[in-house]
Amino acid sequence: MHRSTEVFRHRARVAALSRSRPESDPEFVQARSALAAALLERDINETLAAGLLTLDQRNHLASLLASGRAW
């Protein structure tokens, strides 16, 4: 599936769930998480394809994701 299609699919699911579910609903939380991951994956792929990051920058970003912590 094309990356843009993935993002649109997740956006539509979040929009649909937002009409009837509270923010704390597990299914709504999971849908928002899936959308965030799809957006991040799309942006990472676009950035890597453009060759905009140095090896040090890629390693830094990889360690951020691996740690699971925000700075």
Rosetta constraint file for C-alpha pairs under 8 A:
AtomPair CA 1 CA 5 HARMONIC 6.62 0.50
AtomPair CA 1 CA 6 HARMONIC 6.77 0.50
AtomPair CA 2 CA 6 HARMONIC 6.47 0.50
AtomPair CA 3 CA 7 HARMONIC 6.40 0.50
AtomPair CA 3 CA 38 HARMONIC 7.56 0.50
AtomPair CA 3 CA 42 HARMONIC 6.00 0.50
AtomPair CA 4 CA 8 HARMONIC 6.18 0.50
AtomPair CA 4 CA 42 HARMONIC 7.48 0.50
AtomPair CA 5 CA 9 HARMONIC 6.04 0.50
AtomPair CA 6 CA 10 HARMONIC 6.26 0.50
AtomPair CA 6 CA 38 HARMONIC 6.62 0.50
AtomPair CA 7 CA 11 HARMONIC 6.03 0.50
AtomPair CA 7 CA 35 HARMONIC 6.39 0.50
AtomPair CA 7 CA 38 HARMONIC 5.65 0.50
AtomPair CA 7 CA 39 HARMONIC 6.22 0.50
AtomPair CA 8 CA 12 HARMONIC 6.08 0.50
AtomPair CA 9 CA 13 HARMONIC 6.35 0.50
AtomPair CA 10 CA 14 HARMONIC 6.23 0.50
AtomPair CA 10 CA 31 HARMONIC 6.76 0.50
AtomPair CA 10 CA 32 HARMONIC 7.79 0.50
AtomPair CA 10 CA 34 HARMONIC 6.68 0.50
AtomPair CA 10 CA 35 HARMONIC 5.04 0.50
AtomPair CA 10 CA 38 HARMONIC 7.69 0.50
AtomPair CA 11 CA 15 HARMONIC 6.11 0.50
AtomPair CA 11 CA 35 HARMONIC 6.30 0.50
AtomPair CA 12 CA 16 HARMONIC 6.09 0.50
AtomPair CA 13 CA 17 HARMONIC 6.12 0.50
AtomPair CA 13 CA 31 HARMONIC 6.66 0.50
AtomPair CA 14 CA 18 HARMONIC 5.94 0.50
AtomPair CA 14 CA 28 HARMONIC 6.67 0.50
AtomPair CA 14 CA 31 HARMONIC 5.71 0.50
AtomPair CA 14 CA 32 HARMONIC 6.06 0.50
AtomPair CA 14 CA 35 HARMONIC 7.69 0.50
AtomPair CA 15 CA 19 HARMONIC 6.82 0.50
AtomPair CA 16 CA 20 HARMONIC 7.64 0.50
AtomPair CA 17 CA 21 HARMONIC 5.69 0.50
AtomPair CA 17 CA 28 HARMONIC 5.99 0.50
AtomPair CA 18 CA 22 HARMONIC 7.21 0.50
AtomPair CA 18 CA 23 HARMONIC 7.59 0.50
AtomPair CA 18 CA 28 HARMONIC 7.15 0.50
AtomPair CA 21 CA 25 HARMONIC 6.13 0.50
AtomPair CA 21 CA 28 HARMONIC 6.79 0.50
AtomPair CA 22 CA 28 HARMONIC 7.69 0.50
AtomPair CA 23 CA 28 HARMONIC 6.64 0.50
AtomPair CA 23 CA 29 HARMONIC 6.88 0.50
AtomPair CA 24 CA 28 HARMONIC 7.19 0.50
AtomPair CA 24 CA 29 HARMONIC 6.47 0.50
AtomPair CA 25 CA 29 HARMONIC 6.11 0.50
AtomPair CA 26 CA 30 HARMONIC 6.08 0.50
AtomPair CA 27 CA 31 HARMONIC 6.14 0.50
AtomPair CA 28 CA 32 HARMONIC 6.22 0.50
AtomPair CA 29 CA 33 HARMONIC 6.20 0.50
AtomPair CA 30 CA 34 HARMONIC 6.13 0.50
AtomPair CA 31 CA 35 HARMONIC 6.22 0.50
AtomPair CA 32 CA 36 HARMONIC 6.20 0.50
AtomPair CA 33 CA 37 HARMONIC 6.23 0.50
AtomPair CA 34 CA 38 HARMONIC 6.15 0.50
AtomPair CA 35 CA 39 HARMONIC 6.13 0.50
AtomPair CA 36 CA 40 HARMONIC 6.12 0.50
AtomPair CA 37 CA 41 HARMONIC 6.01 0.50
AtomPair CA 38 CA 42 HARMONIC 6.11 0.50
AtomPair CA 39 CA 43 HARMONIC 6.18 0.50
AtomPair CA 40 CA 44 HARMONIC 6.02 0.50
AtomPair CA 41 CA 45 HARMONIC 6.10 0.50
AtomPair CA 42 CA 46 HARMONIC 6.20 0.50
AtomPair CA 43 CA 47 HARMONIC 6.07 0.50
AtomPair CA 44 CA 48 HARMONIC 6.04 0.50
AtomPair CA 45 CA 49 HARMONIC 6.00 0.50
AtomPair CA 46 CA 50 HARMONIC 6.26 0.50
AtomPair CA 47 CA 51 HARMONIC 6.43 0.50
AtomPair CA 47 CA 52 HARMONIC 6.04 0.50
AtomPair CA 47 CA 53 HARMONIC 7.38 0.50
AtomPair CA 48 CA 52 HARMONIC 6.54 0.50
AtomPair CA 48 CA 53 HARMONIC 6.94 0.50
AtomPair CA 53 CA 57 HARMONIC 5.81 0.50
AtomPair CA 53 CA 58 HARMONIC 6.28 0.50
AtomPair CA 54 CA 58 HARMONIC 6.28 0.50
AtomPair CA 55 CA 59 HARMONIC 6.11 0.50
AtomPair CA 56 CA 60 HARMONIC 6.10 0.50
AtomPair CA 57 CA 61 HARMONIC 6.23 0.50
AtomPair CA 58 CA 62 HARMONIC 6.07 0.50
AtomPair CA 59 CA 63 HARMONIC 6.14 0.50
AtomPair CA 60 CA 64 HARMONIC 6.29 0.50
AtomPair CA 61 CA 65 HARMONIC 6.37 0.50
AtomPair CA 62 CA 66 HARMONIC 6.10 0.50
AtomPair CA 63 CA 67 HARMONIC 5.99 0.50
AtomPair CA 64 CA 68 HARMONIC 6.51 0.50
AtomPair CA 64 CA 69 HARMONIC 6.77 0.50
AtomPair CA 64 CA 70 HARMONIC 7.49 0.50
AtomPair CA 65 CA 69 HARMONIC 7.54 0.50
